[in-house]
Amino acid sequence: MRLGYFAMPMHPDTRPWAETLADDRDAVILADRLGFHDAFIGEHLTDRLENITNSMIFQASLIHSTQQIRLATGTTNLSHMHPALVAANAAMMDHLSGGRFILGVSPGALPSDAEILGILDEDRNVMFADAIDTILRIWQDKAPYDIESSNGFFTARTTRTYHAGLGLGAVRGPLQQPRPEIVGTVVAPFSKGVIAMGQRDFHPLSANFLLPQWLRGHWDNYLTGAGERADTADWRVARTIFVAADDRTARRYALEDARSPYRFYYDQMLRKMTYGGRLELFKHSRSQPDEEVTLESILDSLVICGSPQHVAEQIIQLIETTGDFGEIVYAGLDWVDAELGRTSMTLMAEQVMPLVNDWLAKERVA
């Protein structure tokens, strides 16, 4: 099983922006040194706590500070810009990174982002479908382009201005052929969008704030779309994890301390999901009353914490519940205590993952 990294990221808005950006870069650099397979970074325009407005620009800043880790947008919000911009910029990012680029995609879920861009009343899921079709057509077709998306949101044409001799009217393609890996974040407990991902050979990343009981449904739906092509090695499962030298330190920092970044993160998520009418994300059943969804219940269900042995046991229990998946994705949070934050990532890579992979190897032999 591979080890990946994901960060929204989320920080208190009292911290200087440059400082939080530096922390987020340091986390990815550390992940690279520890052998993490990839790093997904999120983006939002209008959330003061989520500090990265363009994940591709952020990841480009890390190309020459890292050696082996694959740099992923997590995600590029495809309703936010014309797909020709995404196609051209992603292709350049792929070349700049030497083929270490992963294109993570989503429609863009934050309503305030949509409002500032003037698309609040548009169907952003339909825009997403049109955008991804257009990106792939630009990468696949030969210029001049004459592309109109299925639902009419986007056109990409150079028929009037194309000049082969001058090199005008054509977009350069990515380094990885036929394209970089495309990954979609799956958030909803009963997502049907993952079926379409399977049909297109895009790969799913199940969100860290989704209750474990809903995860298997993601893979089942992906199988429906992908059929025989489906490979559990392509399924990434993100979890909110904190590893410390002992269980007591882990529980204090992850669950009990008033300054805990884990409490801060899920308090914000609870308030945002309540405001956005999406509290179902944290419910064990659709009929569960809203008042039963509390910060403590969320922490209890979604935070994996403890010593390396204890964390490995919890991940193994997760695998037994969901079935095989190819990558456990460590969710990065604000470094309230930078030493504890770095130590957690180090223990995860150097002690937890060997325990998990030893168990997997024995299970497969058996």
matplotlib code that plots the C-alpha trace (Angstrom):
import matplotlib.pyplot as plt

x = [0.0, 1.3, 1.3, 0.0, -0.6, -3.5, -4.2, -7.1, -5.2, -6.9, -5.3, -6.6, -7.0, -5.1, -1.9, 0.1, -0.7, 3.0, 3.7, 0.9, 2.0, 5.6, 4.3, 2.3, 5.4, 7.5, 4.9, 5.1, 9.0, 9.0, 6.6, 8.9, 11.9, 9.9, 8.9, 5.3, 4.0, 2.1, 0.7, -2.7, -3.3, -6.8, -7.8, -10.5, -10.8, -13.0, -12.3, -10.0, -9.1, -8.2, -5.2, -4.4, -6.2, -4.6, -3.2, -1.3, 0.7, 1.4, 2.6, 4.8, 6.7, 7.6, 9.1, 12.7, 12.3, 11.3, 12.8, 10.4, 6.9, 4.1, 2.6, -1.2, -3.9, -6.4, -8.4, -8.5, -12.0, -13.0, -16.0, -13.7, -11.8, -12.0, -10.8, -8.3, -6.5, -6.5, -5.3, -2.4, -1.3, -1.6, 0.5, 3.2, 3.1, 3.6, 6.7, 8.1, 7.8, 9.4, 6.2, 5.5, 2.1, -1.3, -4.4, -7.0, -10.3, -13.7, -16.6, -15.8, -18.1, -17.8, -20.8, -19.0, -16.3, -19.1, -20.8, -17.7, -17.2, -20.8, -21.7, -23.7, -26.9, -25.2, -25.1, -21.5, -21.6, -22.6, -19.9, -17.5, -18.5, -18.2, -14.8, -13.2, -14.5, -13.0, -9.6, -9.3, -10.3, -7.7, -5.1, -6.3, -7.3, -5.0, -5.2, -7.1, -9.6, -13.4, -14.7, -18.1, -18.9, -22.0, -24.0, -22.8, -20.9, -17.5, -16.1, -12.5, -11.8, -8.8, -10.3, -10.1, -6.6, -4.7, -1.4, 0.7, 3.8, 3.8, 2.9, -0.3, -3.5, -2.2, -1.9, 1.1, 0.3, 1.4, 4.7, 2.9, 1.1, -1.6, -2.3, -1.4, -3.3, -6.6, -8.0, -11.4, -12.2, -15.3, -17.1, -20.8, -21.7, -23.8, -21.8, -22.9, -20.3, -17.7, -19.5, -18.6, -15.0, -14.7, -16.1, -13.4, -10.5, -10.2, -9.2, -11.1, -9.8, -12.3, -12.4, -10.9, -14.1, -16.4, -17.4, -15.7, -19.0, -19.6, -16.3, -17.0, -19.9, -17.4, -15.5, -18.7, -19.9, -16.5, -16.6, -19.9, -18.3, -14.9, -15.8, -12.8, -10.4, -10.9, -7.9, -8.0, -4.4, -6.0, -8.3, -7.0, -8.6, -7.8, -8.0, -7.3, -4.4, -2.1, 0.8, 2.8, 5.3, 2.6, -1.2, -1.5, 0.3, -1.7, -5.1, -4.2, -3.0, -5.6, -8.7, -8.5, -6.4, -8.4, -5.7, -5.7, -5.6, -7.8, -10.5, -10.1, -10.4, -13.5, -15.1, -14.8, -16.0, -19.0, -20.0, -19.5, -21.5, -24.3, -24.3, -24.3, -27.0, -24.6, -24.6, -25.4, -21.7, -21.2, -24.3, -24.3, -27.7, -29.8, -32.4, -30.0, -31.2, -29.0, -28.5, -26.7, -24.0, -21.5, -17.8, -17.1, -19.0, -17.1, -13.7, -14.5, -15.5, -13.0, -9.7, -7.2, -4.7, -2.3, 1.1, 2.5, 1.2, -2.2, -2.5, -1.5, -4.1, -6.8, -5.7, -5.8, -9.3, -10.3, -9.0, -10.9, -14.1, -13.7, -11.7, -8.4, -7.3, -4.1, -3.1, -3.8, -3.7, -2.6, -4.6, -2.3, -3.5, -2.3, 1.0, 0.1, 3.1, 5.5, 7.6, 4.6, 3.3, 6.6, 7.0, 3.6, 4.4, 7.7, 6.3, 3.5, 6.1, 8.8, 6.8, 3.1, 3.3, 5.8, 3.5, 0.5, 2.3, 3.7, 0.2, -1.0, 1.8, 0.9, -2.8, -2.1, 0.1, -2.6]
y = [0.0, 3.4, 6.4, 9.8, 13.3, 15.6, 19.1, 21.4, 23.2, 24.9, 27.4, 30.0, 33.2, 35.0, 33.5, 35.5, 34.1, 33.8, 31.8, 29.3, 28.9, 28.2, 25.6, 23.9, 23.8, 22.4, 19.6, 18.5, 18.7, 16.5, 14.1, 13.9, 13.1, 10.4, 8.7, 9.6, 8.7, 11.9, 15.1, 16.6, 20.2, 21.9, 25.3, 27.9, 31.6, 32.9, 30.9, 32.8, 29.7, 27.7, 29.6, 28.3, 29.9, 28.0, 24.5, 24.3, 27.5, 26.2, 22.9, 24.5, 26.2, 22.8, 21.2, 22.1, 21.6, 17.9, 14.9, 12.0, 12.9, 13.3, 16.8, 16.8, 19.4, 18.4, 19.7, 22.0, 23.4, 23.1, 25.4, 28.3, 28.8, 28.0, 24.4, 25.6, 27.3, 24.1, 22.0, 24.4, 25.0, 21.4, 20.3, 22.9, 21.7, 18.2, 19.1, 21.4, 18.6, 15.9, 13.9, 14.1, 15.8, 14.4, 16.4, 16.3, 17.6, 18.6, 20.9, 23.4, 23.0, 26.3, 28.5, 31.8, 30.9, 30.4, 33.7, 35.8, 34.2, 34.9, 31.2, 30.6, 29.8, 27.5, 23.8, 23.3, 19.6, 20.0, 22.6, 20.1, 17.4, 19.9, 21.1, 17.7, 16.7, 19.8, 19.4, 15.8, 16.9, 19.6, 17.1, 14.5, 16.5, 18.0, 21.7, 23.6, 23.0, 23.2, 22.0, 22.7, 20.9, 18.7, 21.1, 24.2, 25.7, 25.9, 26.2, 25.9, 27.0, 28.1, 27.5, 31.2, 31.9, 28.7, 29.0, 25.8, 27.6, 30.1, 27.6, 29.5, 28.0, 24.8, 23.9, 21.8, 18.5, 17.0, 15.0, 11.9, 10.2, 9.9, 12.1, 12.5, 10.5, 12.2, 11.8, 12.9, 13.5, 11.7, 13.4, 12.3, 9.1, 7.8, 9.4, 8.5, 10.7, 8.0, 5.7, 8.2, 8.4, 4.7, 4.9, 7.5, 5.7, 8.5, 7.3, 8.0, 9.6, 9.2, 12.2, 12.1, 13.7, 10.9, 8.3, 4.9, 3.0, 4.9, 4.2, 0.8, 2.3, 4.5, 1.5, -0.5, 2.4, 2.8, -0.8, -0.3, 2.3, 0.8, -2.9, -5.3, -2.3, -1.5, -2.0, -1.4, -0.1, 3.0, 3.7, 6.3, 6.6, 9.7, 9.7, 12.2, 10.6, 11.6, 9.4, 10.0, 8.1, 7.0, 6.9, 9.5, 12.2, 11.3, 11.6, 14.9, 16.6, 15.0, 15.0, 16.7, 19.9, 23.0, 24.1, 20.8, 21.4, 18.3, 19.9, 23.2, 21.4, 19.4, 22.3, 24.3, 21.5, 20.9, 24.6, 24.8, 21.6, 22.8, 26.2, 24.6, 22.0, 19.1, 17.7, 14.3, 13.8, 13.2, 11.1, 7.3, 7.1, 9.5, 9.3, 10.4, 13.6, 16.7, 17.2, 13.9, 15.2, 16.8, 17.7, 14.9, 12.3, 13.4, 13.3, 9.8, 8.6, 10.3, 10.8, 7.9, 8.6, 6.8, 5.1, 3.6, 0.2, 1.5, 3.5, 0.5, -1.6, 1.0, 1.2, -2.6, -2.5, 0.0, -2.3, -5.2, -3.0, -1.5, -4.1, -3.5, 0.0, 1.1, 4.2, 5.6, 9.4, 11.2, 14.5, 17.4, 20.0, 23.2, 22.7, 24.1, 22.2, 21.8, 19.2, 17.0, 17.5, 16.5, 13.6, 12.3, 12.2, 10.6, 7.9, 7.3, 6.7, 4.9, 2.8, 2.6, 1.8, -1.1, -2.6, -2.3, -3.6, -6.6, -7.4, -7.1, -9.3, -12.0, -11.8, -12.1, -15.2, -16.7]
z = [0.0, -1.0, 1.3, 0.0, 1.4, 1.1, 2.5, 1.9, 3.6, 6.6, 9.0, 11.5, 9.6, 12.4, 11.1, 8.4, 4.9, 3.9, 7.1, 6.4, 2.8, 4.0, 6.4, 3.6, 1.4, 4.2, 4.7, 1.1, 1.1, 4.2, 2.6, -0.4, 1.8, 3.7, 0.4, 0.2, -3.3, -4.0, -2.5, -3.3, -2.5, -2.5, -3.6, -2.9, -3.8, -1.1, 2.1, 4.4, 6.4, 3.3, 2.1, -1.4, -4.3, -7.1, -6.4, -9.6, -8.9, -5.4, -6.6, -9.3, -6.5, -5.2, -8.3, -7.6, -3.8, -4.2, -5.9, -6.3, -5.0, -7.6, -7.3, -7.6, -7.8, -5.2, -6.9, -9.9, -9.8, -13.4, -13.3, -12.3, -15.6, -19.3, -20.0, -22.6, -19.7, -17.7, -20.7, -21.5, -17.9, -16.8, -19.9, -19.0, -15.3, -16.5, -18.5, -15.7, -13.2, -15.4, -15.6, -11.8, -12.3, -11.4, -12.4, -9.6, -10.7, -9.3, -10.1, -7.4, -4.4, -2.5, -3.2, -2.4, -5.0, -7.5, -6.6, -7.0, -10.4, -11.5, -11.8, -8.6, -10.4, -13.0, -12.8, -11.9, -12.3, -15.9, -16.3, -14.9, -17.4, -20.3, -19.1, -18.7, -22.2, -23.7, -21.9, -23.2, -26.7, -26.8, -25.8, -28.2, -31.3, -33.9, -34.5, -35.7, -33.0, -33.5, -30.2, -28.6, -25.4, -25.2, -23.0, -24.6, -21.7, -23.5, -27.0, -28.0, -31.6, -33.6, -37.1, -38.0, -36.7, -37.2, -39.1, -39.1, -40.6, -37.7, -35.0, -34.2, -33.0, -31.3, -27.7, -26.5, -25.0, -21.7, -21.2, -19.9, -22.8, -23.5, -20.5, -16.8, -14.3, -13.6, -10.0, -8.7, -5.1, -3.9, -1.1, -1.1, 0.8, -2.2, -5.0, -8.5, -10.1, -9.3, -11.9, -14.6, -13.3, -13.8, -17.3, -18.2, -16.4, -13.9, -10.4, -7.1, -3.9, -1.1, 1.2, 4.7, 6.2, 5.0, 7.6, 7.1, 6.6, 3.3, 1.7, 0.2, -1.7, -3.6, -4.9, -5.7, -7.8, -9.4, -10.4, -12.1, -14.3, -14.8, -15.2, -15.7, -16.0, -12.3, -10.1, -6.3, -6.6, -8.2, -5.3, -2.8, 0.7, 2.7, 6.5, 9.3, 11.1, 14.0, 15.2, 18.3, 20.3, 22.8, 22.9, 25.6, 23.6, 20.5, 22.2, 23.9, 20.7, 18.3, 20.5, 23.8, 23.7, 23.1, 20.6, 18.8, 15.0, 14.6, 16.8, 14.9, 11.5, 12.3, 14.2, 11.0, 8.8, 11.1, 11.0, 7.2, 6.5, 8.7, 7.0, 3.6, 4.3, 4.0, 7.5, 6.1, 5.4, 9.2, 9.8, 10.3, 8.6, 6.7, 9.5, 12.2, 13.9, 13.3, 17.0, 17.3, 15.0, 17.4, 17.3, 19.7, 17.6, 14.4, 16.1, 17.4, 14.0, 11.7, 13.6, 13.7, 16.4, 18.6, 18.8, 15.5, 16.6, 17.5, 14.3, 12.2, 13.9, 13.1, 9.4, 9.2, 10.7, 8.0, 5.3, 6.7, 6.6, 3.1, 1.3, -0.5, -1.7, -3.1, -1.1, 2.3, 2.1, 5.2, 5.7, 6.6, 9.1, 10.6, 12.5, 15.9, 17.2, 14.3, 16.0, 16.7, 13.1, 11.6, 14.0, 13.1, 9.3, 10.0, 12.2, 9.7, 6.9, 8.8, 11.4, 10.6, 6.9, 7.3, 9.9, 7.5, 4.5, 6.5, 7.5, 3.9, 2.6, 5.1, 4.2, 0.5, 1.1, 3.3]

ax = plt.figure().add_subplot(projection="3d")
ax.plot(x, y, z, "-o")
ax.set_aspect("equal")
plt.show()
